């Protein structure tokens, strides 16, 4: 049963506070401020509301959760559970979420939104760390002592102990659990305390019992950069990843102190690109390499260099000589199977620079059919075969998500067939 403080919308859908009783004017104001802070890239402000763009994910404003789902069909009443499953699967494949031990059915029963999956994962990771035993580390502290301990700080001792001659202001080492790793995890827990629902409240309280004695530090991006991975802190990696996501995407008191805001938003074009890369990498054939975000210098001047970067480059060494293919992914609904002039020119440059014989512009499929490979006119006789076509891939099969192995097989087939 969907709770009253939970709204699900799709890409490019409009949400107005005058039309949805759960979406209030103060929620709208908080989203406007957040969008302005981020150069208005996440959505478009319309009259009394928001129109979402190509970003998907979750926004929590105070007690309201707005889940933005991807959509690649023309159904006027799309299945929200289905597209939530698609988003969850893409996030899982791209390592943005770890739900390996939770089935899709269990996910739907246990969690109201994708955000709750992250909250539960975070608490579970910290519970595991507590059971293993929270690690201790040496740290330096400065304080007034009744006996000289460590190194005496002369300047501060004179400043603070002019009257109290019996005290020593010194710096010394302590070996305890109140260090940066736990301070980061504690900050993440304090954020959860403001946002979490009743279903996870008991779990949060149990975890907080072991963290209440740690210093409450204002954690920033620089604190995460100080962490040096080693054998001792390896078990902390997953919890720290989620803590980083929570802390750096949290905006306290965004709307004049009334609403705290947490945003987990993903560019659907970038997510689609990485998803296709990862399933191709996982299910590639022997003697085939799949690489991601290659780039080469394209143009330069005295002050600037520009590069070009195809989404995915595939090299098939089963042929002699080896064959190179380019894939450029596009997450949008497209009616025509004829490529745009801009796309053709871009792909031509990719083919030329990577010496690729064939390139594929890959879109999600609605009811379109692939185009045939079109030939570029050769500039010189030395140029290899140079072709491009539009391909469409259906990620849904019989109202459920198609397996990644089948999707990968279909993509590879689109490149290797001649038509």
Secondary structure, 3 states (H helix, E strand, C coil): CCCCCEEEEECCCEEECCCCCCCCHHHHHHHHHHHHHCCCCCEEEECCEEEECCEEEEEEECCEEEEEECCCCCCCCCCHHHHHHHHHHHHHHCCCCCCCCCCHHHHHHHCCCHHHHHHHHHHHHHHHHHHHCCCCEEEEEEEEECCCCCEECHHHHHHHCCCCCCCEEEEEEEEECCCHHHHHHHHHHHHHHHHCCHHHHHHHHHHHCCCCCCCCCCCCHHHHHCCCCCCCCHHHHHHHHHHHHHHHCEECCCCCCCCCEEEEEEEHHHHHHHHHHHHHHHCCCCCEEEEECCCEEEEECCCCEEEECCCEEEEECCCCCCEEEEEEEECCCCCCCCCCHHHHHHHHHHHHHHCCCEEEEEEECCCCCCCCCEECCCCCCCCCCCEEEEEEECCEECCEECCHHHHHHHHHHHHHCCC
